[in-house]
């Protein structure tokens, strides 16, 4: 998809870029597959902020995208539309199955109206088809990857991302993730062949702060600019240094440097090589 530039009619327009949306075929979603999600502005059920810098933004309808597919095995589907989804970076497609049911799926970058796709344990290895990862030939790009058998697609869903099938060994498939990590995935997990659509998404220049506010992103400021109740670095007259004997802190009061915070050793058994190149398997 092409990147669209704007005439410099204002200072913020000078470097602003956007998408041409030439792959999009309709502006109206399929209403039976939409629902309204109440905006929580980063707050949990107690009303306290659990994710900072969220709030505002344009009103959005949530599209119900199918990430399981298991109840539609061996039923061909035809692509009717390719649409924009405000809740995700990649585009989605409305498909109609041979039994008449319509569903949204995550579109690959070459998807167009009229394409036929199918989900089966063993399918023709062409772009758009979904099949058991153990039956996908080595070297193909995949997305919408299922990490736990029966869970549904949970990874490789962002715009322009893909994983690569490296080898088939025993009960597991070696998959190279977008980060460079090499991971084992059970052969009974499903994956879709191809690359997620909207691959130029990371090339966009926002251009101005107001455009981030349209997306529901609020400003981020230094902790030292806050009050003491808001951050451990806060308080003081004007902009102060951190002034902490044990170093800088996170907003929650934990050490921000030199302290390991990750405690997920149980996942290491599935990782053969980390994204930093360290061998684990």
SERO-4910 file (N, C-alpha, C, O; in steps of 0.05 Angstrom, whole numbers):
BEGIN
 pado doro    nc1    nc2    nc3   cac1   cac2   cac3    cc1    cc2    cc3    oc1    oc2    oc3
  Unk    A     17    -24      0      0      0      0     18     25      0     38     26     14
  Unk    A      9     45    -15     25     69    -18     22     87      6      2     88     19
  Unk    A     44    103     10     43    124     31     35    150     18     45    158     -3
  Unk    A     16    164     31      5    189     20     18    212     35     19    213     59
  Unk    A     28    232     19     39    256     30     20    279     27      3    279      9
  Unk    A     23    299     44      5    322     44     20    347     36     44    350     40
  Unk    A      5    366     24     17    392     18     22    407     45      5    405     63
  Unk    A     44    421     47     51    435     72     35    460     77     46    482     78
  Unk    A      9    457     80     -8    480     85     -6    490    113    -12    513    118
  Unk    A      4    474    132     10    482    159     36    469    168     45    450    154
  Unk    A     49    479    189     74    467    198     71    437    204     90    421    198
  Unk    A     49    429    216     46    400    222     41    383    198     47    360    197
  Unk    A     29    396    177     24    381    152     49    376    136     50    359    118
  Unk    A     70    391    141     94    390    124    106    363    123    114    354    102
  Unk    A    108    349    146    120    322    146    100    300    151    108    277    154
  Unk    A     74    307    153     54    286    159     50    268    135     49    277    112
  Unk    A     48    242    141     41    223    120     19    205    130     13    203    154
  Unk    A      5    192    111    -17    174    117    -18    152     97     -2    150     78
  Unk    A    -37    135    100    -41    112     81    -60    120     59    -78    136     63
  Unk    A    -56    109     36    -73    115     13    -99     99     14   -119    106      1
  Unk    A    -99     76     29   -123     59     32   -133     49      6   -157     45      2
  Unk    A   -115     45    -14   -124     35    -40   -133      6    -39   -145     -4    -58
  Unk    A   -126     -9    -17   -134    -37    -15   -162    -39     -3   -175    -60     -5
  Unk    A   -172    -17     10   -198    -18     23   -220    -16      2   -218      0    -17
  Unk    A   -241    -33      5   -262    -34    -15   -289    -22     -5   -307    -18    -22
  Unk    A   -292    -17     21   -317     -6     31   -311     10     57   -291      5     71
  Unk    A   -328     29     62   -326     46     86   -345     37    108   -343     47    131
  Unk    A   -364     20    102   -385     12    121   -380    -17    130   -377    -35    113
  Unk    A   -379    -22    156   -375    -49    166   -401    -66    163   -423    -55    159
  Unk    A   -398    -92    166   -421   -110    166   -433   -109    194   -422   -120    212
  Unk    A   -456    -95    197   -468    -89    223   -472   -113    241   -467   -111    265
  Unk    A   -481   -136    231   -485   -159    250   -459   -168    263   -460   -182    284
  Unk    A   -436   -161    252   -410   -169    264   -396   -146    278   -372   -147    281
  Unk    A   -412   -127    287   -400   -104    302   -413   -102    330   -436   -111    333
  Unk    A   -399    -91    348   -410    -86    375   -397    -61    386   -376    -53    377
  Unk    A   -410    -49    405   -399    -24    418   -384    -32    443   -395    -46    460
  Unk    A   -360    -22    446   -344    -27    470   -341      0    485   -331     19    474
  Unk    A   -349      0    510   -347     24    526   -318     30    531   -302     13    540
  Unk    A   -310     55    526   -283     64    530   -277     65    560   -292     77    575
  Unk    A   -254     53    568   -247     53    596   -224     71    603   -217     75    627
  Unk    A   -212     83    583   -191    103    587   -168     92    604   -157    107    620
  Unk    A   -161     66    600   -139     55    615   -145     48    644   -127     43    659
  Unk    A   -171     47    652   -178     41    679   -188     13    683   -201      2    664
  Unk    A   -184      1    706   -193    -26    712   -221    -25    724   -234     -4    725
  Unk    A   -230    -48    734   -257    -50    745   -261    -33    770   -284    -27    777
  Unk    A   -239    -26    783   -241     -9    807   -240     21    800   -243     38    818
  Unk    A   -237     27    774   -236     55    766   -209     68    768   -206     92    763
  Unk    A   -188     52    775   -161     63    778   -146     59    752   -150     39    737
  Unk    A   -128     77    745   -113     76    721    -93     53    723    -76     52    740
  Unk    A    -96     33    705    -77     11    704    -59     12    679    -38      0    679
  Unk    A    -68     27    659    -51     32    635    -51     62    631    -71     75    627
  Unk    A    -27     74    633    -25    103    631    -27    113    603    -24     97    584
  Unk    A    -32    138    600    -32    152    574    -54    143    556    -50    143    531
  Unk    A    -77    135    567   -100    127    550   -123    146    556   -126    156    578
  Unk    A   -139    151    536   -163    167    540   -170    184    516   -152    191    500
  Unk    A   -195    191    513   -204    207    491   -205    190    465   -209    166    467
  Unk    A   -201    203    443   -201    189    418   -228    188    404   -248    194    417
  Unk    A   -228    180    379   -252    179    363   -269    155    372   -259    135    380
  Unk    A   -295    158    370   -313    136    376   -309    114    356   -306    119    332
  Unk    A   -309     88    365   -303     66    348   -323     43    352   -334     40    374
  Unk    A   -327     28    331   -343      3    332   -323    -20    331   -305    -20    315
  Unk    A   -328    -40    348   -310    -63    348   -320    -84    329   -344    -92    329
  Unk    A   -302    -94    311   -309   -115    292   -303   -142    304   -281   -146    314
  Unk    A   -321   -160    304   -317   -187    315   -302   -204    295   -313   -215    276
  Unk    A   -276   -206    299   -258   -221    281   -255   -250    290   -251   -254    314
  Unk    A   -257   -269    272   -255   -297    279   -225   -305    279   -211   -302    259
  Unk    A   -216   -315    302   -189   -324    305   -188   -354    311   -166   -365    317
  Unk    A   -210   -368    309   -211   -397    315   -213   -414    290   -197   -432    285
  Unk    A   -234   -410    274   -237   -423    248   -244   -453    250   -252   -465    230
  Unk    A   -242   -465    274   -244   -494    276   -272   -505    270   -275   -528    262
  Unk    A   -293   -488    272   -320   -497    265   -326   -493    235   -348   -498    226
  Unk    A   -306   -484    220   -310   -480    191   -289   -496    176   -280   -487    154
  Unk    A   -281   -519    186   -261   -535    172   -272   -546    146   -295   -555    144
  Unk    A   -256   -545    125   -262   -556     99   -285   -543     85   -296   -554     66
  Unk    A   -292   -518     94   -313   -503     81   -301   -479     66   -290   -461     80
  Unk    A   -301   -478     40   -289   -455     26   -303   -429     32   -327   -429     38
  Unk    A   -289   -407     30   -301   -381     35   -291   -362     13   -268   -364      4
  Unk    A   -308   -343      6   -301   -323    -14   -299   -295     -1   -316   -288     15
  Unk    A   -278   -281     -8   -274   -254      3   -293   -234    -11   -294   -232    -35
  Unk    A   -309   -220      6   -328   -200     -4   -318   -172     -2   -322   -156    -21
  Unk    A   -305   -165     20   -294   -138     23   -268   -139     38   -262   -158     53
  Unk    A   -252   -118     35   -228   -113     51   -233    -87     65   -237    -67     52
  Unk    A   -231    -87     92   -240    -64    108   -218    -55    128   -200    -70    135
  Unk    A   -221    -30    136   -205    -18    157   -217    -26    184   -241    -26    187
  Unk    A   -200    -31    204   -209    -38    231   -195    -18    250   -171    -19    253
  Unk    A   -211     -1    264   -199     19    282   -185      7    306   -170     21    320
  Unk    A   -191    -18    313   -179    -31    337   -154    -47    331   -142    -57    350
  Unk    A   -145    -48    306   -121    -63    300   -106    -50    277   -118    -34    261
  Unk    A    -80    -56    274    -64    -42    254    -67    -55    226    -65    -41    206
  Unk    A    -72    -81    225    -76    -94    199   -105    -91    190   -122    -84    206
  Unk    A   -109    -96    164   -136    -95    153   -151   -121    158   -138   -142    163
  Unk    A   -177   -121    156   -193   -145    159   -209   -149    133   -212   -131    117
  Unk    A   -219   -173    130   -235   -180    106   -260   -194    114   -260   -210    133
  Unk    A   -282   -187    101   -308   -201    105   -309   -224     85   -308   -220     61
  Unk    A   -312   -248     96   -314   -272     78   -341   -285     82   -353   -284    103
  Unk    A   -350   -297     60   -376   -311     61   -370   -341     55   -359   -348     34
  Unk    A   -377   -358     74   -372   -387     71   -394   -399     53   -415   -387     48
  Unk    A   -388   -423     43   -407   -436     25   -434   -441     38   -454   -444     24
  Unk    A   -435   -443     65   -460   -448     78   -475   -422     83   -497   -422     95
  Unk    A   -465   -399     74   -479   -374     76   -471   -356     99   -479   -333    100
  Unk    A   -455   -366    117   -448   -350    141   -425   -331    134   -406   -338    119
  Unk    A   -426   -307    144   -405   -287    140   -389   -282    166   -400   -282    188
  Unk    A   -363   -279    162   -346   -274    185   -323   -255    176   -316   -253    153
  Unk    A   -312   -241    196   -289   -225    192   -264   -241    197   -263   -257    217
  Unk    A   -243   -238    181   -217   -251    185   -196   -230    182   -201   -208    170
  Unk    A   -172   -236    192   -149   -218    188   -138   -221    160   -131   -243    152
  Unk    A   -137   -199    145   -129   -201    116    -99   -202    113    -84   -190    128
  Unk    A    -90   -217     93    -61   -216     86    -57   -194     65    -76   -183     54
  Unk    A    -32   -188     59    -26   -164     44    -34   -166     15    -36   -146      1
  Unk    A    -38   -190      4    -46   -193    -24    -76   -199    -27    -85   -204    -50
  Unk    A    -91   -198     -6   -119   -206     -7   -135   -186    -23   -131   -161    -20
  Unk    A   -153   -195    -40   -171   -178    -55   -198   -192    -58   -201   -215    -53
  Unk    A   -218   -176    -66   -245   -186    -68   -246   -208    -90   -235   -205   -111
  Unk    A   -260   -230    -83   -263   -252   -101   -244   -275    -95   -248   -297   -106
  Unk    A   -224   -271    -78   -206   -293    -71   -221   -314    -56   -241   -309    -42
  Unk    A   -212   -339    -58   -224   -362    -44   -203   -373    -25   -180   -378    -32
  Unk    A   -212   -377      0   -194   -388     21   -208   -411     34   -232   -415     31
  Unk    A   -192   -427     48   -204   -450     62   -187   -456     87   -162   -452     87
  Unk    A   -200   -467    107   -187   -476    131   -190   -506    133   -212   -516    134
  Unk    A   -167   -520    133   -168   -550    134   -142   -559    147   -122   -545    147
  Unk    A   -142   -584    157   -118   -595    169    -96   -597    148    -72   -592    154
  Unk    A   -103   -605    124    -84   -606    101    -97   -591     78   -117   -601     67
  Unk    A    -87   -569     71    -98   -553     49    -76   -546     29    -52   -552     34
  Unk    A    -83   -535      7    -63   -527    -13    -47   -504     -1    -59   -484      8
  Unk    A    -20   -505     -1     -4   -485     12     -2   -459     -4     20   -452    -15
  Unk    A    -24   -445     -6    -24   -419    -20    -32   -397      0    -43   -403     21
  Unk    A    -26   -373     -7    -30   -350     11    -60   -347     18    -77   -348      0
  Unk    A    -66   -345     44    -93   -342     53   -105   -367     65   -123   -365     82
  Unk    A    -95   -390     57   -106   -415     68    -94   -420     96    -72   -413    102
  Unk    A   -111   -432    113   -104   -438    141   -103   -468    145   -121   -482    137
  Unk    A    -82   -478    157    -78   -506    161    -61   -512    185    -50   -494    197
  Unk    A    -59   -538    192    -41   -546    214    -13   -537    208     -3   -542    186
  Unk    A      1   -526    228     28   -516    223     47   -539    216     68   -534    204
  Unk    A     40   -563    225     57   -586    219     55   -595    190     72   -610    181
  Unk    A     35   -585    175     32   -592    147     40   -569    128     38   -571    104
  Unk    A     51   -547    139     60   -525    123     89   -529    114    106   -535    131
  Unk    A     94   -527     89    122   -531     79    142   -512     92    135   -490     98
  Unk    A    166   -522     95    188   -506    107    194   -482     89    195   -485     64
  Unk    A    198   -459    101    206   -435     86    183   -416     81    189   -393     73
  Unk    A    159   -424     85    136   -406     79    132   -386    102    138   -392    125
  Unk    A    121   -362     95    114   -342    115     86   -349    126     68   -358    111
  Unk    A     82   -345    152     56   -351    164     49   -328    183     67   -313    192
  Unk    A     23   -325    189     13   -306    209    -11   -318    223    -18   -341    217
  Unk    A    -24   -303    241    -47   -314    256    -40   -341    268    -55   -360    266
  Unk    A    -18   -342    282     -7   -367    292    -20   -374    319    -23   -357    337
  Unk    A    -28   -399    322    -39   -410    347    -16   -422    363     -1   -439    353
  Unk    A    -12   -412    388     10   -421    404      3   -445    422     20   -461    429
  Unk    A    -23   -447    430    -33   -469    446    -55   -483    431    -73   -469    421
  Unk    A    -54   -509    429    -74   -524    414   -102   -518    423   -109   -521    447
  Unk    A   -119   -508    404   -147   -502    411   -152   -474    421   -175   -466    425
  Unk    A   -131   -458    425   -133   -432    436   -143   -411    416   -156   -391    423
  Unk    A   -137   -416    390   -142   -396    370   -118   -379    365    -99   -379    381
  Unk    A   -118   -364    343    -94   -348    335    -89   -327    356   -107   -311    363
  Unk    A    -65   -326    366    -58   -306    387    -34   -290    381    -30   -269    394
  Unk    A    -18   -297    361      7   -282    355      9   -277    325     -5   -289    309
  Unk    A     28   -260    318     33   -251    290      7   -240    278     -3   -251    259
  Unk    A     -3   -219    291    -29   -207    281    -26   -178    275    -45   -165    266
  Unk    A     -2   -165    280      1   -137    275      8   -132    246     16   -151    231
  Unk    A      4   -108    237      7   -101    209     35   -107    199     55   -100    212
  Unk    A     37   -121    176     63   -127    163     79   -148    176    102   -153    167
  Unk    A     69   -162    196     86   -182    210     82   -209    198     62   -215    185
  Unk    A    102   -226    202    101   -254    193    122   -270    208    141   -259    218
  Unk    A    117   -296    210    137   -315    221    145   -334    198    132   -335    177
  Unk    A    167   -348    202    177   -366    182    179   -394    193    190   -399    214
  Unk    A    169   -414    177    171   -442    185    200   -451    178    208   -451    155
  Unk    A    215   -459    199    243   -467    195    246   -497    191    261   -505    173
  Unk    A    233   -513    207    236   -542    205    213   -556    219    199   -545    235
  Unk    A    209   -582    212    189   -599    224    204   -622    237    217   -639    224
  Unk    A    203   -623    264    217   -644    278    200   -655    300    191   -641    318
  Unk    A    195   -681    299    179   -694    320    151   -683    321    137   -681    301
  Unk    A    142   -676    345    115   -665    350    114   -635    347     93   -623    350
  Unk    A    137   -623    341    138   -593    341    149   -582    316    165   -595    302
  Unk    A    141   -557    310    152   -542    287    169   -519    298    161   -505    316
  Unk    A    192   -515    286    209   -493    293    200   -468    277    200   -469    252
  Unk    A    194   -447    291    184   -423    278    201   -399    286    207   -395    309
  Unk    A    209   -384    266    225   -359    272    205   -336    273    192   -330    254
  Unk    A    204   -324    297    185   -303    303    194   -276    291    218   -274    283
  Unk    A    177   -256    289    186   -230    278    209   -217    294    224   -202    282
  Unk    A    212   -224    319    233   -213    336    260   -226    330    281   -216    339
  Unk    A    260   -249    316    284   -264    311    286   -288    330    303   -306    326
  Unk    A    268   -290    349    267   -313    367    258   -338    352    240   -337    336
  Unk    A    271   -360    358    264   -386    346    249   -402    368    260   -407    389
  Unk    A    225   -410    362    207   -422    382    195   -447    371    191   -450    347
  Unk    A    188   -466    390    174   -490    383    144   -486    385    134   -476    405
  Unk    A    130   -495    365    100   -494    364     91   -522    358    101   -535    340
  Unk    A     71   -531    373     60   -558    368     48   -561    340     36   -542    330
  Unk    A     53   -584    328     44   -587    300     14   -587    297      4   -584    274
  Unk    A     -2   -590    319    -31   -590    317    -42   -562    319    -67   -558    319
  Unk    A    -25   -542    322    -34   -514    322    -38   -505    293    -25   -514    274
  Unk    A    -57   -487    289    -63   -476    262    -48   -450    257    -41   -436    276
  Unk    A    -43   -445    232    -31   -420    223    -40   -413    195    -47   -432    180
  Unk    A    -40   -388    188    -48   -379    162    -24   -372    145     -5   -359    156
  Unk    A    -23   -379    120      0   -374    103     -2   -345     92    -23   -336     83
  Unk    A     20   -331     94     21   -304     83     33   -284    103     45   -291    123
  Unk    A     30   -258     97     39   -235    113     16   -217    119     -1   -213    101
  Unk    A     14   -207    143     -8   -190    151     -9   -165    134     12   -154    127
  Unk    A    -32   -156    127    -36   -133    109    -27   -107    122    -20   -107    146
  Unk    A    -27    -86    107    -19    -59    115     10    -58    125     16    -48    146
  Unk    A     28    -69    108     56    -71    115     70    -44    117     92    -42    128
  Unk    A     58    -22    106     70      4    108     62     20    132     68     44    135
  Unk    A     48      7    151     38     21    174     60     34    191     56     56    201
  Unk    A     83     21    193    105     32    210    120     54    196    138     66    208
  Unk    A    113     61    171    126     83    157    111    110    160    120    130    149
  Unk    A     88    110    174     72    133    176     84    153    196     94    146    217
  Unk    A     84    179    188     92    200    206     67    214    217     51    225    202
  Unk    A     64    213    244     39    224    256     36    254    250     15    263    242
  Unk    A     58    269    253     58    297    245     51    317    266     63    338    267
  Unk    A     32    310    284     25    330    305     13    315    329      3    292    326
  Unk    A     13    327    351      3    315    376    -27    309    375    -36    289    386
  Unk    A    -41    327    361    -70    323    359    -79    297    346    -99    286    353
  Unk    A    -63    288    327    -69    263    313    -66    239    332    -81    220    330
  Unk    A    -48    241    351    -46    220    371    -70    220    390    -79    199    398
  Unk    A    -80    244    395   -104    246    412   -128    234    398   -146    223    411
  Unk    A   -130    236    372   -151    223    357   -151    193    361   -171    179    361
  Unk    A   -126    182    364   -122    153    368   -126    144    396   -124    120    402
  Unk    A   -132    163    414   -136    156    442   -111    155    459   -110    142    480
  Unk    A    -89    167    449    -63    168    463    -59    195    476    -59    215    462
  Unk    A    -56    195    502    -52    220    517    -22    225    520     -5    207    515
  Unk    A    -14    250    528     14    257    529     29    241    551     18    233    570
  Unk    A     55    238    546     73    226    565     93    247    575    106    260    558
  Unk    A     96    251    601    115    270    612    133    256    631    128    234    640
  Unk    A    156    269    638    175    257    656    164    256    684    147    273    692
  Unk    A    173    237    700    163    234    727    172    258    744    157    265    763
  Unk    A    195    270    738    204    293    753    187    318    749    189    337    764
  Unk    A    170    317    729    152    339    724    125    336    738    108    354    737
  Unk    A    122    313    752     96    307    765     97    316    795    118    324    805
  Unk    A     74    313    808     73    316    837     82    290    851     84    269    838
  Unk    A     88    293    876     98    270    891     78    247    892     86    224    894
  Unk    A     52    253    892     32    232    893     30    216    867     18    194    866
  Unk    A     41    227    845     38    215    819     62    198    811     60    180    795
  Unk    A     86    204    822    110    190    814    131    193    836    133    214    848
  Unk    A    148    173    840    170    175    860    190    198    853    203    208    871
  Unk    A    192    206    828    210    227    820    197    255    823    210    275    819
  Unk    A    172    256    830    157    281    831    164    299    854    180    292    872
  Unk    A    152    322    854    154    344    874    179    360    870    197    352    854
  Unk    A    180    383    882    203    401    879    194    425    863    173    425    850
  Unk    A    210    446    864    204    470    849    216    468    822    241    468    818
  Unk    A    199    467    802    209    466    774    219    438    768    212    418    781
  Unk    A    236    436    747    246    411    738    270    403    754    291    416    753
  Unk    A    268    381    769    289    372    786    302    346    776    292    333    758
  Unk    A    326    341    786    339    316    780    325    293    795    308    299    813
  Unk    A    332    268    789    318    246    802    322    246    832    303    243    847
  Unk    A    348    249    841    353    252    869    347    227    886    338    229    909
  Unk    A    351    203    875    346    179    889    372    165    896    389    162    879
  Unk    A    375    157    921    400    144    929    404    117    915    427    110    908
  Unk    A    382    103    910    384     76    898    377     77    868    371     56    857
  Unk    A    378    100    857    373    102    828    344    108    822    327    110    840
  Unk    A    338    112    796    311    119    787    291     97    793    298     74    795
  Unk    A    266    105    795    244     86    801    224     86    779    222    105    763
  Unk    A    209     65    777    186     63    760    163     79    773    165     86    796
  Unk    A    141     84    758    118     97    771    107     82    795     94     94    812
  Unk    A    112     56    796    103     39    818    123     38    841    117     25    861
  Unk    A    146     51    839    165     52    861    186     31    860    203     29    878
  Unk    A    187     15    839    208     -6    836    232      5    822    230     25    807
  Unk    A    255     -8    827    280      1    813    277     -1    783    267    -21    773
  Unk    A    286     20    769    282     22    740    306     12    725    304      7    701
  Unk    A    329     10    738    353      2    723    369    -19    738    370    -18    763
  Unk    A    379    -38    724    396    -59    736    382    -80    751    394    -97    764
  Unk    A    355    -81    749    339   -101    763    322   -116    743    307   -104    728
  Unk    A    325   -143    743    309   -159    725    280   -161    736    276   -166    759
  Unk    A    261   -156    718    233   -156    727    218   -180    714    195   -185    722
  Unk    A    230   -193    695    215   -215    681    217   -241    697    239   -248    705
  Unk    A    195   -254    702    195   -279    717    176   -299    703    155   -306    713
  Unk    A    185   -307    679    170   -326    664    188   -348    653    188   -354    629
  Unk    A    202   -361    671    221   -382    664    206   -406    651    218   -420    635
  Unk    A    181   -409    658    166   -433    648    162   -432    617    156   -452    605
  Unk    A    166   -408    605    163   -407    576    189   -413    561    188   -417    537
  Unk    A    211   -414    576    236   -418    563    239   -446    550    255   -450    532
  Unk    A    223   -465    559    225   -492    548    217   -493    518    225   -511    504
  Unk    A    201   -473    509    193   -472    481    211   -455    464    207   -454    440
  Unk    A    230   -441    476    248   -423    462    275   -436    457    288   -444    475
  Unk    A    282   -439    431    308   -450    424    330   -429    423    352   -434    431
  Unk    A    323   -406    412    342   -384    410    326   -358    416    305   -353    405
  Unk    A    337   -342    435    324   -317    441    328   -296    419    344   -300    401
  Unk    A    313   -275    421    315   -254    400    343   -240    402    351   -227    383
  Unk    A    357   -244    424    384   -233    427    405   -252    416    429   -246    415
  Unk    A    396   -276    407    415   -295    396    425   -316    416    442   -332    409
  Unk    A    416   -315    441    425   -334    461    411   -361    457    386   -362    455
  Unk    A    426   -383    457    415   -410    454    405   -420    481    418   -419    501
  Unk    A    379   -429    481    367   -440    504    361   -470    501    363   -485    520
  Unk    A    354   -478    476    346   -505    472    369   -525    471    365   -549    467
***
